[in-house]
Amino acid sequence: MNRFMQDVQYALRQLRKASGFTLTAVLTLALGIGANAAIFPLVHAVLLRNLPVADPKTLVRVGDTDDCCVNGGTPDENKYSLFAYDLYKYLRDNTPEFEQLAAMQAGFGYGSVTARSSKPDALPKALRGELVSGNYFQTFGLRPYAGRLLASTDDVEGAPMAAVMSYQTWQRDYALDPNVVGSTFVLNTNPVTIVGITPPGFYGDRMTDAPPDFFIPMVMEPVMGPTSILHKHGANWVYVLGRVKPGTALAPLQAKMSGSLRAWLAQLPLYQREDQKKNLAQSHVVLTPGGVGIENMQQEYGKGLKFLMWISALVLLIACANIANLVLVRGLSRRAETSIRMALGAQRKRLIRQMLTESVLLSRLGGVAGLIVAYSGTKVLLAMAFPDATNLPIDASTSPAVLFFAFGLSLLTGLVFGIAPAWVTSSSEPAEADDASTTCAHRHADADLRCTAGQQCKPSLRTVRLTPGLAPASRTSEAMLQAVIGLAIGVPVALLCVRFVQSQLYSVAGHDAGVLSFAIAILAFSAFAAGLIPARRAASTDPVKALRTE
């Protein structure tokens, strides 16, 4: 522990002495780490986070596409992801493998519900309402924040009109007024009792920039709009998601539900036509994990977010390469000092550990600065991607997941750009220190002779530059080797990126000779510029001055 603290204190002294280098490195790393940390909250929320419900791993969705909002006829590939309401009830009643099987409206938008509270001075508001089956909240295993949630008894003909308000709407529009629960609201001219409030953090069955404000029983669909499709067998407009019983195998269940689907479709006039018999035989469902809910946003933004992650990773890789060059040049200027320390008995592994400690400490400083960049970057990305969002369930603030990601990324970054320079710099031999001291002795002896000859003792303008350690040619060769290694790694990465862009944007051919030549030329220029320019500068460094500075 004492040695570790000594290494940290030594690293802090070295970084403080080289303030210009430290500032440049920290700002470069802040951009690289900040870009990745800015995108991570979106990737985590959209692609990785499950619904805030009980045991999301046991949820299963019937369907795998983001079809919306009311469809008729035969679906693409005869694969059903949208269902008629009566078809949903048929599947629910004939599939006991599900503990609960719920239905939810596929399409709901802004202004789908006009809501006005019972207060005399209340004004109507254009909000969003989602039609759900009575067992919707029971399927998710949720408990109300206030009042109660919908039950199956609310979703039957003749039941009193009831609805549940989301916590976000209650907080935003009604200032957490406890009198809202149990009061009567007018929803699309219909008096409806608000029976409860959803738990905080619950945004519905899918990630969206506009979660529903009210959850309304399916049975109220005929009175909520000018026309009704509740019992139209040819209108597919609900998603189906359920919780399977423990030990249920999905493959046999999928085959069974596909058979039930064909049995129900066979009674429709569409599938009784001769030209539709083949489509009927091929009609089926696909069961997919439902922990993230209905994956509309995932399918819409998933490829774009992955592409952004690739771009930000390349930015961080470039930043690591630049910092590695700076650290290497700085290490080469300290090579004579390293040789002297080894001549005095310092072990090579101790020198490498000290240099890695300095690199990791530098990356930690860059990580802290990167969090500031990430917070601003995330807010900008959210504003650009969702300009009209009202209750977007993605928080730009620094969460534990973001902190852990930035911490791990900064540690990995420090190791990536620190290992190679530490190894190269520590490869000095003690003989190099002897050469340096011998040359210095000749220089001082020459100065003493000039003084005894009656000459004025002052530095000679003809003093030859000392070059202990690596000669300029050796440093240039070392930089050339790094450039070649960079090309060997960069060209395959460039090819993979071109392939990825091709698959995402369908505008660049991965085998196009012009694209490959351009990518290789850019990489070659960047590699040689990044390697030769610092090497030339290192070759011109006076080691005596470097030793005095260090």
Beta strands, then each sheet from edge to edge (+ up, - down):
strand 1: 59-62
strand 2: 79-80
strand 3: 98-105
strand 4: 113-116
strand 5: 125-127
strand 6: 129-132
strand 7: 146-147
strand 8: 162-165
strand 9: 184-187
strand 10: 190-197
strand 11: 214-217
strand 12: 238-244
strand 13: 284-285
strand 14: 287-289
sheet 1: 3+ 12- 1+ 14-
sheet 2: 2+ 13+
sheet 3: 5+ 4- 9+ 10- 7+
sheet 4: 5+ 4- 9+ 10- 8- 11+ 6+
end
